[in-house]
């Protein structure tokens, strides 16, 4: 059975995100089942959709909020995951966005409410029981998330910290060899 590689996009993003598409172009050269689900804004629906895609031979990549989801799935199901400028505590970061929102990449309006924040808090992994399954890719110039939170939270994990950059992870392609190696994609 081919390895399943699931890319998990971030908040207000889509399956057409730059990193998802670029990594997909790389994965076309491997014998893998590459999946990029288009996730709903509701955290529980997103997790259920992701859980339904898991196979015994799954590995994960997650960016921003997708990194938070990848961490949850990695630790719950013992799945290797690469997290890219991940959101460590999205339940605090998203509080200022409560109310009406618009996802321009999926072209729909929705309301972010306190039940979404509570669901994110319930998915938080307080202690990483399997830090060896996680690989942090972090740029210090992330203008959306405090990079130090991720560096501290993933301190027991393999890390690649780059000075500068931004939330989109500039030069993402330069990390491909290390991602393929960590996730044992052949």
C-alpha positions in Angstrom: 0.0 0.0 0.0 1.3 3.4 -0.9 2.0 5.9 1.8 -0.7 8.5 2.3 0.6 12.1 2.7 -2.0 14.5 4.0 -1.3 18.2 3.8 -3.4 20.2 6.3 -4.0 23.9 5.4 -4.3 26.7 7.9 -7.2 29.0 9.0 -9.0 30.7 6.2 -7.0 28.9 3.7 -7.8 26.1 1.3 -6.6 23.0 -0.6 -5.1 25.4 -3.2 -2.6 27.1 -0.8 0.8 27.7 -2.2 2.6 25.2 0.1 0.0 22.5 -0.6 0.3 22.9 -4.3 4.1 23.1 -4.4 4.5 20.0 -2.1 1.9 18.2 -4.3 4.1 18.9 -7.3 7.0 17.2 -5.5 4.8 14.3 -4.4 3.9 13.6 -8.0 7.4 12.1 -8.3 6.8 9.6 -5.5 4.6 6.6 -5.1 2.3 8.2 -2.6 -1.4 9.0 -2.2 -1.2 12.8 -1.7 -4.3 14.4 -0.1 -5.2 18.0 0.6 -8.7 18.1 2.1 -10.5 21.4 1.9 -11.4 21.9 5.5 -14.4 23.6 7.1 -13.9 26.4 9.6 -15.5 24.3 12.4 -12.7 22.5 14.2 -14.6 19.3 15.0 -15.8 18.9 11.4 -12.2 19.5 10.3 -10.8 16.8 12.6 -13.5 14.3 11.7 -12.8 14.9 8.0 -9.0 14.4 8.6 -9.6 11.3 10.8 -11.6 9.7 8.0 -8.6 10.0 5.7 -6.1 8.3 8.1 -4.7 4.9 7.0 -2.1 2.7 8.7 0.5 4.3 6.5 -0.3 8.0 6.8 2.1 10.9 7.4 1.1 14.6 7.9 2.2 18.1 7.0 0.4 21.0 8.6 0.8 24.7 8.3 -0.4 27.3 10.9 -3.8 26.0 12.3 -3.1 22.9 10.1 0.1 22.4 12.3 -2.1 22.4 15.4 -4.4 19.8 13.9 -1.4 17.8 12.7 0.0 17.8 16.2 -3.3 16.6 17.7 -3.5 13.8 15.1 0.2 12.9 15.5 0.0 12.5 19.2 -3.4 10.8 19.3 -2.7 8.2 16.6 1.1 8.1 16.7 1.6 9.5 13.2 4.7 11.3 12.0 4.0 15.0 11.2 5.9 18.0 10.0 4.5 21.3 11.3 5.2 24.6 9.5 5.0 27.8 11.5 2.3 26.1 13.6 -0.3 27.7 15.8 0.4 26.5 19.3 -2.7 28.0 21.0 -5.2 29.0 18.3 -8.0 29.2 20.8 -6.4 32.4 22.1 -5.2 33.7 18.7 -8.7 33.5 17.2 -10.6 35.1 20.0 -10.2 38.6 18.4 -11.8 37.2 15.2 -15.1 36.1 16.9 -18.0 37.1 14.7 -18.6 37.2 11.0 -15.6 36.2 8.8 -15.0 35.5 5.2 -12.7 32.8 3.7 -11.5 34.3 0.4 -9.9 31.1 -0.7 -13.0 29.0 -0.4 -15.3 32.0 -1.0 -17.8 31.6 1.8 -18.9 33.7 4.8 -19.3 32.1 8.3 -19.5 33.1 11.9 -16.7 32.2 14.3 -18.2 31.7 17.7 -17.2 30.6 21.3 -18.0 27.0 20.5 -15.3 27.0 17.9 -12.8 28.4 20.4 -13.9 25.8 23.0 -13.5 23.0 20.4 -9.9 24.1 19.7 -9.1 24.2 23.4 -10.4 20.7 23.7 -8.1 19.5 20.9 -5.0 21.1 22.5 -2.2 18.7 23.4 -0.8 19.9 26.7 2.1 17.5 26.8 3.7 15.9 23.8 3.9 12.2 24.6 5.6 11.3 21.3 7.8 14.3 20.4 10.0 12.1 18.2 7.0 12.0 15.7 7.1 15.8 15.2 9.4 18.0 13.1 9.0 21.8 13.5 9.8 24.1 10.6 9.8 27.6 12.0 10.8 31.0 10.7 11.5 33.8 13.2 10.0 36.5 11.0 6.4 35.0 11.3 4.2 38.1 11.5 1.1 36.2 12.5 2.4 33.9 15.2 5.0 34.3 17.9 7.7 32.0 16.7 9.1 31.5 20.3 5.9 29.8 21.4 6.4 27.1 18.8 10.1 26.7 19.5 9.3 26.3 23.2 6.3 24.0 22.8 8.2 21.7 20.3 11.5 21.9 22.3 11.8 18.1 22.5 11.1 17.6 18.7 13.4 17.8 15.7 13.5 21.5 14.7 14.6 23.6 11.8 14.6 27.3 12.9 15.3 29.9 10.2 16.0 33.5 10.9 13.7 35.9 9.0 11.0 34.7 6.6 7.3 35.2 7.3 4.1 33.3 8.1 4.0 31.8 4.6 7.4 30.2 5.2 9.6 31.8 2.5 11.8 29.4 0.6 9.5 26.5 1.6 11.0 24.4 -1.3 14.4 24.4 0.4 12.9 22.2 3.2 11.6 19.5 0.8 14.6 17.1 1.2 14.4 17.3 5.0 10.6 16.7 5.0 10.9 13.7 2.7 13.6 12.3 4.9 11.8 12.8 8.2 8.5 11.4 6.9 10.4 8.5 5.2 8.7 9.2 1.8 10.2 6.9 -0.9 
